[in-house]
Each structure stands twice: as structure tokens, then as C-alpha cells.
Amino acid sequence: MRFRLKRKGEKTVSDAIWETFDSLFKTVHRQGRRVEELEARVLELERRLQERPAAAQSPARREQVAELPAERAA
């Protein structure tokens, strides 16, 4: 088996494997952070939804909006 020194700028198979692994690790880490951010956003939106006043979600309010005549809007 002959060994030769690699020239400057030349990559070995080992270098390519490590670069691929490093890139994959960084991508997984970045995606994990994005998932955490989305989960936090969902929790915030759920909290805000629960804090809405009950009057805004009452059936009387929905009926009032449903009864608006189209002619009045024009």
C-alpha cells in the first residue's frame, strides 16, 4: 500500500466524511432550535386564545355578526 502526502487544497475521503458529518450536525442543531421556537410560539398563541374575553366568543355576538344585512354594507 502506497501512502502519499496530500497536496494543498486536496481533500481525503476522511476529510469529506468529517465535513459532511459537521454539516449534518449543524443542520440538525439549527432545525432543533427552530422547532423549539415554534413550540414556544404555539404555547404563546394558546395562552392568548385562552385569555380572550368570554364576551367576544358568546353566541349573541356571533348572531349579531351573522344578521348584518348585505344591503347595509353596500
C-alpha positions as a LaTeX table, in Angstrom:
\begin{tabular}{lrrr}
\hline
Residue & $x$ (\AA) & $y$ (\AA) & $z$ (\AA) \\
\hline
Met1 & 0.00 & 0.00 & 0.00 \\
Arg2 & 1.45 & 3.34 & $-1.01$ \\
Phe3 & 0.87 & 6.43 & 1.03 \\
Arg4 & 1.26 & 9.81 & $-0.49$ \\
Leu5 & 1.10 & 13.22 & 1.01 \\
Lys6 & $-1.94$ & 15.19 & 0.06 \\
Arg7 & $-1.40$ & 18.35 & $-1.83$ \\
Lys8 & $-2.60$ & 21.67 & $-0.53$ \\
Gly9 & $-6.35$ & 22.02 & $-1.14$ \\
Glu10 & $-6.78$ & 18.31 & $-1.85$ \\
Lys11 & $-9.31$ & 16.51 & 0.32 \\
Thr12 & $-9.13$ & 12.96 & 1.51 \\
Val13 & $-12.14$ & 10.71 & 1.93 \\
Ser14 & $-11.84$ & 11.15 & 5.68 \\
Asp15 & $-11.97$ & 14.95 & 5.31 \\
Ala16 & $-15.10$ & 14.71 & 3.18 \\
Ile17 & $-16.77$ & 12.42 & 5.71 \\
Trp18 & $-15.99$ & 14.76 & 8.60 \\
Glu19 & $-17.20$ & 17.81 & 6.65 \\
Thr20 & $-20.44$ & 16.01 & 5.82 \\
Phe21 & $-20.91$ & 14.96 & 9.44 \\
Asp22 & $-20.21$ & 18.51 & 10.64 \\
Ser23 & $-22.68$ & 19.97 & 8.16 \\
Leu24 & $-25.34$ & 17.44 & 9.15 \\
Phe25 & $-24.79$ & 18.12 & 12.85 \\
Lys26 & $-25.14$ & 21.88 & 12.33 \\
Thr27 & $-28.32$ & 21.40 & 10.28 \\
Val28 & $-29.91$ & 19.17 & 12.92 \\
His29 & $-28.97$ & 21.65 & 15.65 \\
Arg30 & $-30.42$ & 24.57 & 13.66 \\
Gln31 & $-33.65$ & 22.70 & 12.94 \\
Gly32 & $-33.94$ & 21.75 & 16.61 \\
Arg33 & $-33.79$ & 25.41 & 17.57 \\
Arg34 & $-36.48$ & 26.24 & 15.03 \\
Val35 & $-38.74$ & 23.53 & 16.44 \\
Glu36 & $-38.24$ & 24.93 & 19.95 \\
Glu37 & $-39.12$ & 28.42 & 18.71 \\
Leu38 & $-42.27$ & 27.14 & 17.01 \\
Glu39 & $-43.33$ & 25.21 & 20.12 \\
Ala40 & $-42.89$ & 28.36 & 22.22 \\
Arg41 & $-44.94$ & 30.34 & 19.70 \\
Val42 & $-47.75$ & 27.75 & 19.78 \\
Leu43 & $-47.83$ & 27.89 & 23.58 \\
Glu44 & $-47.98$ & 31.69 & 23.47 \\
Leu45 & $-50.85$ & 31.63 & 20.96 \\
Glu46 & $-52.76$ & 29.06 & 23.02 \\
Arg47 & $-52.31$ & 31.21 & 26.13 \\
Arg48 & $-53.55$ & 34.30 & 24.31 \\
Leu49 & $-56.54$ & 32.37 & 22.97 \\
Gln50 & $-57.50$ & 31.30 & 26.50 \\
Glu51 & $-57.15$ & 34.86 & 27.77 \\
Arg52 & $-59.63$ & 36.26 & 25.28 \\
Pro53 & $-62.68$ & 37.71 & 26.98 \\
Ala54 & $-65.65$ & 35.35 & 27.10 \\
Ala55 & $-67.94$ & 38.08 & 25.74 \\
Ala56 & $-66.16$ & 38.08 & 22.40 \\
Gln57 & $-66.89$ & 34.39 & 21.99 \\
Ser58 & $-70.51$ & 34.46 & 23.15 \\
Pro59 & $-73.26$ & 33.15 & 20.82 \\
Ala60 & $-75.10$ & 36.51 & 20.92 \\
Arg61 & $-72.06$ & 38.21 & 19.38 \\
Arg62 & $-71.90$ & 35.62 & 16.60 \\
Glu63 & $-75.61$ & 36.03 & 15.85 \\
Gln64 & $-75.23$ & 39.80 & 15.69 \\
Val65 & $-72.49$ & 39.49 & 13.09 \\
Ala66 & $-74.42$ & 36.87 & 11.11 \\
Glu67 & $-77.52$ & 39.10 & 10.97 \\
Leu68 & $-75.85$ & 42.05 & 9.24 \\
Pro69 & $-77.74$ & 42.63 & 6.00 \\
Ala70 & $-75.68$ & 42.75 & 2.84 \\
Glu71 & $-77.59$ & 45.83 & 1.62 \\
Arg72 & $-76.44$ & 47.84 & 4.62 \\
Ala73 & $-72.83$ & 47.04 & 3.84 \\
Ala74 & $-73.13$ & 48.38 & 0.28 \\
\hline
\end{tabular}
